[in-house]
Structures are given as structure tokens and as C-alpha cells.
Amino acid sequence: MEFEAILFDLGNTLVTRTVKEKNLMLKALEKIDLKAKSTISEDDESSLGRLSSIYVKLYRDMDYLRETFLIEIPIDVWLNNLLIQTYDEKIAASIMDFAKETVIEARSSFVKTFDKVVNMLKELKKDYRLGIISNVSSEEVVYQIVSNLNIDHFFEVIVTSAGFGVRKPYPGIFYYALRGLGVEKINSVIFVGDSVIHDIKGAKKLGMKTILISNYKEKLKEADITIDKVRKVIDVIPNLH
């Protein structure tokens, strides 16, 4: 079978973090809290703890909504909610831009491509149209990551749940990416990702061929092919039929 295009997930497929996101967010929350305190005359020593605990609860609630209804909650929505619950509407409005920039910077930093990903993308670009579909609450994070790593030029389309409004495995987000690529034959597309639920089941249900990145042998049956390193995608494409 001749394939026209390959769609990739981003996080934990093409790129990985060198610092835990939890630690990055803690630093971001500390910066936000300091900025909030600078807008008021009294120093509230308990505000950082309050901000952190509300963030944890809010993130847990958002994850439930995301996974249950496959909707995306944009960063502007959940971050504004977080600031209002922690401080008040006046303070929230005054530090919103700073808080958003701080969170985006935290989530797009300390990220690197997996081994030999750049070489792989160079080779694949010669024969296939490439794209990314990523579940993320901020488009800016994805664009910042691919720009920082200088891999943005490999992709004709970059679709995010933040921009589209719903998350993988909702079929619409896959169709939207295919329309951007100008590909009509779904069975001529390969999807590569690390999540069975979001990436593999979603793409496979539409008729795409799937490659799962996983070290767990019990997941072999979920995708058409399972590999432990994304750089091996080139090697296994001929085995897809």
C-alpha cells in the first residue's frame, strides 16, 4: 500500500521533557504568586499554598471533563478561573497576561526531541506529507516547542485541541488535520502516537494505519505495529498493509 501522509502526536512521541512538568508548574505558580502579591499592599503568606492546592483540584476536575466529554478547556479559561479563586477578580485581571506567559514558558521549556527524530523527519519529508495532532490546552505551547526545536518546517499542519475545541480520540480533530493536508483517502494515512486511547484507537477507528510507541508488549495488539523508539518508524512502514 502507498501512503500519502503521516500524522504524529507530539508529547512523548516526538519530544520529551527533561524536567518534570510538576516541577516546572510549581516554579511557574511561585512566579505568578509573587506577581500577584506585588499588586497588593499586604503580603499574604498563605496565597502560594492556596494557589497550588486550587490548581491541583482544578486540574483534576479539568481532566475529568476532558476525558469524559473530549472537550478542551483553553488556558485562558482555566487560568482565569484559578486566579479568581485564589485572589479576586481585580487581581486576576491585572496579572492574567503575566500568568499566561509564565505558564506557556514553563510548559514549553526543558523539552527535547527523542534520539534521531530530526533525521527521521528529514527522511520522511521526502516521501510523505507530515502533520501533528496534539491534545493541549494552549496552542502557543505546541508552536513554541516545535519552533524552539527547529522542527516546525517539517509539518504542513499542526492541529491542537486548544485550537479545534475537542480532543483526540474525537473523530473531528483527525478529519480536520486531513483536510489541512489535502488528503482524502484515510487509509493512505499513518498515525504515530504513544497513547492507545487518544492516538491509536481514535485513528484506527477512522481507518488509518497506526504505529504505537510503547515498551509494553501487552499493547502490541492495539496498533497495527508497536515499536519502542519513534526513530524506527521508517523501518516499519514497509510492514504496514
FENDAKA-V210846 format. One record per residue. N is the residue number from 0. SS is DSSP state (~ for helix, > for strand, _ for the rest). Layout:
<<N | SS> <N | SS>>
//
This chain:
<<0 | _> <1 | _> <2 | _> <3 | _> <4 | >> <5 | >> <6 | >> <7 | >> <8 | _> <9 | _> <10 | >> <11 | _> <12 | _> <13 | _> <14 | >> <15 | >> <16 | >> <17 | _> <18 | _> <19 | _> <20 | ~> <21 | ~> <22 | ~> <23 | ~> <24 | ~> <25 | ~> <26 | ~> <27 | ~> <28 | ~> <29 | ~> <30 | ~> <31 | ~> <32 | ~> <33 | ~> <34 | ~> <35 | ~> <36 | ~> <37 | _> <38 | _> <39 | _> <40 | _> <41 | _> <42 | _> <43 | _> <44 | _> <45 | _> <46 | ~> <47 | ~> <48 | ~> <49 | ~> <50 | ~> <51 | ~> <52 | ~> <53 | ~> <54 | ~> <55 | ~> <56 | ~> <57 | ~> <58 | ~> <59 | ~> <60 | ~> <61 | ~> <62 | ~> <63 | ~> <64 | ~> <65 | ~> <66 | ~> <67 | ~> <68 | ~> <69 | _> <70 | >> <71 | _> <72 | _> <73 | _> <74 | ~> <75 | ~> <76 | ~> <77 | ~> <78 | ~> <79 | ~> <80 | ~> <81 | ~> <82 | ~> <83 | ~> <84 | ~> <85 | ~> <86 | _> <87 | _> <88 | ~> <89 | ~> <90 | ~> <91 | ~> <92 | ~> <93 | ~> <94 | ~> <95 | ~> <96 | ~> <97 | ~> <98 | ~> <99 | ~> <100 | ~> <101 | ~> <102 | ~> <103 | ~> <104 | ~> <105 | ~> <106 | ~> <107 | ~> <108 | _> <109 | _> <110 | >> <111 | >> <112 | >> <113 | _> <114 | _> <115 | _> <116 | ~> <117 | ~> <118 | ~> <119 | ~> <120 | ~> <121 | ~> <122 | ~> <123 | ~> <124 | ~> <125 | ~> <126 | ~> <127 | _> <128 | >> <129 | >> <130 | >> <131 | >> <132 | >> <133 | >> <134 | _> <135 | _> <136 | _> <137 | _> <138 | ~> <139 | ~> <140 | ~> <141 | ~> <142 | ~> <143 | ~> <144 | ~> <145 | ~> <146 | ~> <147 | ~> <148 | _> <149 | _> <150 | _> <151 | ~> <152 | ~> <153 | ~> <154 | _> <155 | _> <156 | >> <157 | >> <158 | >> <159 | >> <160 | ~> <161 | ~> <162 | ~> <163 | ~> <164 | _> <165 | >> <166 | _> <167 | _> <168 | _> <169 | _> <170 | ~> <171 | ~> <172 | ~> <173 | ~> <174 | ~> <175 | ~> <176 | ~> <177 | ~> <178 | ~> <179 | ~> <180 | ~> <181 | _> <182 | _> <183 | _> <184 | _> <185 | ~> <186 | ~> <187 | ~> <188 | >> <189 | >> <190 | >> <191 | >> <192 | >> <193 | _> <194 | _> <195 | ~> <196 | ~> <197 | ~> <198 | ~> <199 | ~> <200 | ~> <201 | ~> <202 | ~> <203 | ~> <204 | ~> <205 | ~> <206 | _> <207 | _> <208 | >> <209 | >> <210 | >> <211 | >> <212 | >> <213 | _> <214 | _> <215 | _> <216 | ~> <217 | ~> <218 | ~> <219 | _> <220 | _> <221 | _> <222 | _> <223 | _> <224 | >> <225 | >> <226 | >> <227 | _> <228 | _> <229 | ~> <230 | ~> <231 | ~> <232 | ~> <233 | ~> <234 | ~> <235 | ~> <236 | ~> <237 | ~> <238 | ~> <239 | _> <240 | _>>
//
